[in-house]
Amino acid sequence: MALNAPPPPKSAAPKPASPKSERDWTNEVADRIESVVTSVRDRTTVPVQKVAAAVVYGLVAGVLGAMALILLLIGVLRLHVYLPFHPEGRRVWISYMALGAIFTALGGFLWRKRSVQTKG
């Protein structure tokens, strides 16, 4: 080996560009992925969550309404104890009459809502 050998040639590799002059593709890709995921979530998950919440709130409201109706019915049927119709306390017929009126009204309502099917 010779001691006075020329230095090896430098490679012609391009210099990295400054961050301000070149777009940052990693941030663009990450933003695009985030926008696609958000769009898919908004079109699928959000409506399902709204429907599920409506079903849950509807069930809770239905159960509370049924409980309130039952308690109101019990209160109305027990009201006969405090009404002064008979001196000896034989007022059970009032409860039977109230219960009959409730079931008659319910039956009349359901009778009006029936659908008549015609043959043909």
C-alpha positions as CSV (number, residue, x, y, z in Angstrom):
1,M,0.0,0.0,0.0
2,A,1.2,3.3,-0.9
3,L,1.3,6.0,1.8
4,N,0.5,8.8,-0.6
5,A,-2.8,7.3,-2.0
6,P,-5.6,9.7,-2.9
7,P,-8.6,9.7,-0.5
8,P,-11.6,7.7,-1.6
9,P,-14.2,9.6,-3.6
10,K,-17.1,11.0,-1.6
11,S,-20.5,9.5,-2.4
12,A,-23.0,11.7,-4.1
13,A,-25.8,11.1,-1.7
14,P,-28.4,13.9,-1.6
15,K,-28.5,16.0,1.5
16,P,-31.7,15.6,3.5
17,A,-34.1,18.4,2.9
18,S,-34.9,20.8,5.7
19,P,-38.2,20.1,7.5
20,K,-39.8,23.3,6.3
21,S,-39.2,22.7,2.7
22,E,-40.5,19.1,2.5
23,R,-44.0,17.9,3.5
24,D,-44.2,15.6,6.5
25,W,-45.9,12.6,5.0
26,T,-46.1,10.8,8.3
27,N,-48.3,13.4,9.8
28,E,-50.5,13.5,6.7
29,V,-50.9,9.7,6.8
30,A,-51.8,9.8,10.5
31,D,-54.3,12.6,9.9
32,R,-55.9,10.7,7.0
33,I,-56.2,7.5,9.1
34,E,-57.7,9.4,11.9
35,S,-60.2,11.1,9.6
36,V,-61.2,7.8,8.1
37,V,-61.7,6.1,11.5
38,T,-63.7,9.1,12.7
39,S,-65.9,9.0,9.7
40,V,-66.6,5.3,10.0
41,R,-67.3,5.6,13.7
42,D,-69.7,8.5,13.1
43,R,-71.6,6.5,10.5
44,T,-71.8,3.2,12.4
45,T,-71.2,3.5,16.1
46,V,-72.9,6.7,16.9
47,P,-76.3,5.7,15.5
48,V,-76.1,2.4,17.2
49,Q,-75.4,4.1,20.5
50,K,-78.3,6.4,20.0
51,V,-80.7,3.5,19.3
52,A,-79.4,1.6,22.3
53,A,-79.8,4.6,24.6
54,A,-83.4,5.1,23.3
55,V,-84.2,1.5,24.0
56,V,-82.8,1.6,27.5
57,Y,-84.5,4.8,28.4
58,G,-87.8,3.5,26.9
59,L,-87.6,0.3,28.9
60,V,-86.9,2.3,32.1
61,A,-89.7,4.7,31.4
62,G,-92.0,1.7,30.7
63,V,-91.2,-0.1,33.9
64,L,-91.6,3.1,35.9
65,G,-94.9,3.9,34.2
66,A,-96.2,0.4,34.9
67,M,-95.2,0.6,38.5
68,A,-96.9,4.0,38.9
69,L,-100.0,2.6,37.2
70,I,-100.1,-0.4,39.5
71,L,-99.6,1.7,42.6
72,L,-102.3,4.2,41.5
73,L,-104.7,1.3,40.9
74,I,-103.9,-0.2,44.3
75,G,-104.5,3.3,45.9
76,V,-107.8,3.8,44.1
77,L,-109.0,0.3,45.1
78,R,-108.0,0.8,48.7
79,L,-109.7,4.2,48.8
80,H,-113.1,2.5,49.7
81,V,-111.9,1.9,53.2
82,Y,-112.0,5.7,53.9
83,L,-115.3,6.4,52.2
84,P,-118.3,6.5,54.5
85,F,-120.8,4.4,52.4
86,H,-121.9,1.8,55.0
87,P,-121.8,2.1,58.8
88,E,-120.6,-1.5,59.2
89,G,-117.8,-1.2,56.7
90,R,-119.3,-3.4,53.9
91,R,-117.9,-1.3,51.0
92,V,-116.2,-4.0,49.0
93,W,-118.6,-3.5,46.1
94,I,-117.0,-0.2,45.4
95,S,-113.6,-1.9,44.7
96,Y,-115.3,-4.4,42.4
97,M,-117.2,-1.6,40.6
98,A,-113.9,0.4,40.1
99,L,-112.1,-2.7,38.8
100,G,-114.9,-3.6,36.5
101,A,-114.9,0.0,35.1
102,I,-111.2,-0.1,34.5
103,F,-111.3,-3.4,32.7
104,T,-114.4,-2.3,30.7
105,A,-112.6,0.9,29.6
106,L,-109.5,-1.1,28.7
107,G,-111.5,-3.7,26.7
108,G,-113.4,-0.9,24.9
109,F,-110.1,0.7,24.0
110,L,-108.6,-2.5,22.7
111,W,-111.8,-3.3,20.8
112,R,-111.6,0.0,18.9
113,K,-107.9,-0.7,18.0
114,R,-108.5,-4.1,16.5
115,S,-107.9,-4.7,12.9
116,V,-110.6,-6.4,10.9
117,Q,-109.2,-8.9,8.4
118,T,-111.1,-9.5,5.2
119,K,-111.0,-12.8,3.3
120,G,-110.1,-12.5,-0.3
